[in-house]
Amino acid sequence: MKKFFLAAVAATLVASPALAAAPQQHDRHGQQRVVVKQVYKPAPVVKYKSWKKGQRFDSRYARNYHQIDYRRYHRLKAPPRGYRYVQSGNDALLVGVTSGIIAAVIANAIN
């Protein structure tokens, strides 16, 4: 009985690589087909942050990032020379053009 069991285990170990190989698929004309497996990769998660005065502004973490015109919004006054207003979500940020440092955060300025 032991010999039969050992022979069965040895046969399965020898035959397993041949059984694990992918089956060949052929079309009607005898040519081999290649099956490509597509893998789903979720989109990278970008975490948005709440901005504070003195932080360096990074547009990768800003929602709805774009430069805005202060004249379109009644809560914004003209920016000083060297600064511009940037939208992040519903907030307006006064950001230095060359340094990228946030000088002011106006919460819910853009509705």
Summary of the structure (lengths in Angstrom):
residues: 111
radius of gyration: 31.7
end to end distance: 81.7
largest distance: 93.5
contacts: 197
relative contact order: 0.14
helix: 23%
strand: 21%
